[in-house]
Amino acid sequence: MISKTKFLIFFSLCVFAACSSDDDNNIVDTTDPDPVEEGPGEDPGFLIPEDIAAYYADVDFSLAAEDLEQELTELSNARHTITLSYTDRHDYLYNANEDPENSANVVLVYSSESRDKREYISSANPYSPQTFNTEHIYPQSYLNSDDVKADLHNLEPGDQNVNSSRENYPFADGEGSYHLVNNSAWYPGENWTGDIARIIMYMNLTYGESFSDVGSMDLFLKWNRQDPVSVLEVQRNNAIESAQGNRNPFIDNPYLATLIWGGEDAVNTWTEDYAGPVSEDYTEDTTGEDNDDEDENENPEEGDGDEDGEETGGDNQDTVLLFSEYVEGSGNNKALEIVNLSEEAIDLEAAGYSIMKQSNGSGDWGNKLSLTGTLEAGDVLVIINSQSELQKLLDEADIRQNGAPVDFNGNDAVGLFKNDELTDIIGVFNDDADYAKDTTLRRKAEITVPVTTYDAEQWETFERNTVDGIGTY
């Protein structure tokens, strides 16, 4: 397991925190504590560093907890002046997470590995190998709005296998390095607890995302106290402000969480006595090999489904399941083929796989078809409309479905889902243009990563009722 040490360095104008010890137990309390009592606040006498003083110039830090929280919420949203698309993260995230000791590398969340920036997973990335993807610290599946998906404050690069292990589990307390807790929660590692807490707090403050969905307020307040702000967090906060306009105030001063939500005092970094953020040692690893320990390997799962194949997975850390063929033929001659590019078999029902479609480029995903059976490594699953007349489809069928969702037309987006999270797509969601009417599509052999944004360049096209390739990959 990768180890890292921490030591304090003097950083005279920084705004970040030291830690205090806590003997809380490891049980996750999913309820939030009583809110801080309302009443007039006291002027904390903050000495805000000059480089960020203008950012907080209009905030009255003597307000009562609820009012202070509201002011910081309004500030965060008002300052978020640049709305990035999710694919824009490739232009900013790897510089934000640049290894402070090696500008060619990026620091990966949880594992603390320092890895070549060029190894990010994307169908548009020509570099090989591709070993890390994008982790939503507050899981994408829990977000209240798709608009939140691209906020860089919530994104960290991470090893694809480690991200698959984390899946969308809530956070829980633990010791040592990252691992699953009782196969039901995720401990990020002792040197990442504060980072995670401050991100979750930002998501609650800025977007109203619930603490209880991903742990508990008490847990994150504890982690905020215990694990001091690092040089990397300072770097990320500055880089993300440049990219989208707003800052994470709990990185600037963890004591703000105490003022808003109470509990034991986190260190107030806006004082003369603050010594600066901690520096951390990261271990260079460009092999892409998994460093999970035994606990992580007990029940690895997928991460959030993201564009360019990020955060996808399945029953094991190397699961790769994606659409490999699409038949939109005459009449009811319609079929989908799914390939398992993993090294192990997948129990489709246990893993929660399903197919849904969006009709005529409007509305929500619907007509869910839950998949069953075991799909062996390297094998394909063929799903056809039960009214198909082409003998090849009938011969190769593993699942015969009477109607939806295997009644798609050329403008119906079709999605592959795991636990109701999109992992792969054919067609364009919320677009009624014909992308594959009277057409057979076959995934190009070099495409080995599922995507959640349709890319026509990944597919070969054939004339209507071409089915000679169905059932093989």
Protein Blocks (a to p, Z undefined) as FASTA:
>chain_A
ZZddddddddfkbcbdcddddfbdfbdcfbdcddddedddddehiacdfklmmmmmmpcf
kbcfklmmmmmmmmmmmmmmbccdfklmmmmmmmmmgcfklmkbccdehjlpacdfklpc
cfklmbdcdfbdcddfbafklpcbfklmmmmklpccddfklmmmnmmaccdddehjadde
hhlaccebjklmmmmmmmmmmmmmmnopafklnocfklmmmmmmmmccdfklmmmmmmmm
mmnopacfklmommlmmmmngpjddddfbbfklgbjcdddddddfkopafbdfklmmmgc
dddddehhiaiadfbmkbccddfbdcddehjlccdddddfbfbdcdfklnopacdddehh
iajdehiacdedjddehiacddddfkbcbfklmmmpmbdcehjfklccfkbccdddeehi
afbdedjehiabdfbghiacdddfklcbdcfbdcfklpccddehiaklgoiZZ
